[in-house]
Amino acid sequence: MSRPVFDLGLCLVTDRAALLGRDLFDVVGRAVAGGARLVQLREKNATTREFVELARGLAACIRPLGARLVINDRVDVALAAGADGVHVGQDDMHPADVRALIGPDRIIGLSVTGEDEARAARGMPVDYLGAGPVFATATKKDAGAPQGLAGLARMLALAEVPVLAIGAVAPANAAAVMATGVAGLAVVSAVCSAADPQAAARQLRAIVDAAGVK
């Protein structure tokens, strides 16, 4: 199966609660300017209409800068907004059903939280796995137990597609995470709550690029 071509090196997962009162578009724009090339719009509390409007606006802002937008959970929102793809979890729509709805050219990401889920993902029509949480995180209440670097490496060994590491990834541990061989980093508070989101993204992107992952 041919897969969409996109840059997985640094993915920003949005969390409006982590923005410290700042504007979502401003923070995301700065993160993209700093090197984030994939943005996952995660909105647990927005109405459907608001979610679609946010997605449309965000896509219009980041695409001219070379970034792609995926929508967390909501296939309907992704389709309505013309987003670049969808990221689903284990309790969301099955990736095969997502693919049937969005077609072959859009991105599908799948969260896996351990070896069993990574193994079960083999053969699924997904383009990347979001594996974690690597470290204990407070930004996702149902994230599950931390897998650590060893657990991340085990999930990576089972994966048939590129893997993004997620879960309290920050500049202090990013090099060690990249050393496992993952394709990139997915971050929330490390950028959303940073005093300078652009500088934080630039620092993380430099660590990713230094790892030389293709």
N, C-alpha and C positions, 0 to 999 in steps of 0.2 A: 504494500500500500504506500503510495506516495504521500508525503507529509508536508504540511505547510512549513515554509521557511521563516524562521523568526529568531530573534536574539534572546536567549534564556539567561544570559549572564547575571543580570540583576533585575529581579521582579519586585515591584512595590505593591504590597497588599494594603489597601486603604482601610482606615479605621478612623471615622470622624471623631470618636471619643478620645483618640490619641493625638489630635491635632493641636491641643492646647489653645483652643478657641480660634485658631487660624482658619482661613478659607481653604477648602478642599482643593479647588482648582489651582490656587497659588502654590500650595505645598507639593501637589503632584507635578505641576509645571517645573518647579525647582528640582524635584527629584529626577525628572526626565532630562533636564539640562545637565544634571550631574552624572548621568549615565544609565539610569533605569530605562530599559527598552521594552519591558512588559509591565503593564499595570493591571492588577486584578481589583476590580471595583466590588467591594464587599459592603453590602448595605442590609443589615438585619431588621432595621426598624422603619425604613422608608416605605411609603405607599408604592404600589406598582407604578402609578403615573410619575411620581417623583423619581423613582429609580430609573425609568426609561429616559426622563428628561436629563437627569444627571449623566447617564451613560452617553447620550447623544452629545451633550456639551463637552464631556471629557474627551471623547473620541475626536471631536473637532479640534480640541486644543493640543492633543499629544501626537496625532498622526503626522502633522507637518514637521514635527521634531524627530520623526523616525521611530516612534514607539507604537506598540500594539495594545489594544484593550480587550481583556477578557472579563466576563461577568461571573461573579460567584453565585453558584446554585441555579440561577434563573435563566433557563433556556428561552422562555418567552420574552424576557427583557432583552436578552442578547439579540434575538431576531428582530424585535421591534426597533431597537436602537441601531441595528446594523453593526454590532460589535464584531471584533475579530475572532471571538470564541467564547468558550464557557469553561469554568472550573467547577467540578463537582466533587462532593464528598461521598463517603460510603453509604449514606442514607438518602442521597439525592437520586435523581434519575440515572438509570444505568447508562454507562457510556455508549453502548450499542444503540440505545434509543435516542440519546443525544445526537449521535452521528447521523442517524436516519433523519432527524429533524433539521440539522444545520448543514448537512452536506459534507463533501470531502475536503473542501478548501479552508474551512475554519478550524481554529485550534480547539482541542479538548485537553484539559488537564484533569488529573485525578489525584485526590489526597489518599495517601497510604500511611498507616501509623504503626506498622510492624511487618515482620516477615510474612505472615500469613496473607495479609492484604497485598503486599508486593508480589507474592507468588500468584495470587488470584488475578492480578492485573495483567499477567502475561496473556497475550493474544487479544486483549481488549483494544478497540480502535481509538487509543489515546495517543497524544503527541508528547506528553511529558507526565511525570509523576511529581507531586509535591510530597516529600517524605519528611516525617517528623512526628511530634516535635523533637528536635535534636536536644534542646535544653528546656528546662521548665519555663513556661510562658504564662503570662497573665492576660494576654490579649485575646485568647480564645478559650472560653470556659470549658468546652468539651474536647480539648485537644488531646487528652490521654496522657499516659505516663511518658516522661522523657526517654528517648531511645539512646541518647549519647552518641558519640562518634562511632563506637563499635556497632551499635544497632543501625545507624545510618549506613555504614559500610556493608552490612548484611543485606539491607534493602536494596542498595545499589547493585550488589552482586546478582540479585534476582531480577533486576529490571531489564526490560527489552527496549526501553525508550529513555531519553535523557531524564535526569533526576534533578529537581530543585530541592535544596535543603531549607527547611523552615522550622522556626521555634527558637526564639530568643537569640537569633543570629545577630552579631554585632561586630564592630571593627576588632574588638579584642580577641574574638574567637574565630573570625571569618577565615583566616589563613589555615587554621587547623581543619575547619570544615571543608574547605576547598581541597585540602590534601587527601581527602577520602576519594576524590575523583568525580565528585558531582559536577553537573554542567553549570550550576549557578546557585545563587542565593535568593531566597524570598524573604523579605523583611517587612516588618510592620513598624513597631515603635522606634527602631534604630534610625528610621528616616522620618516617620510621621511626627515623632516627638522631639526630634533633634532641633537644637537652637538654629542651626543652619541646614535645612534639608538638602540643599544642593551640595554643600561641602560634605555632608555625611554620605550622600549617594556617590559622590566622586571618590571618597576614600574607599568605600566598599567596592566600587567598580575597579579601582586600581588593584585591589587584592585579587579580585576575580581574574583580571587580565594578567596579573603576574603569575597566576597558576597555570596559564597556558592551555586551558581546556578548550578543545575544539568541538 
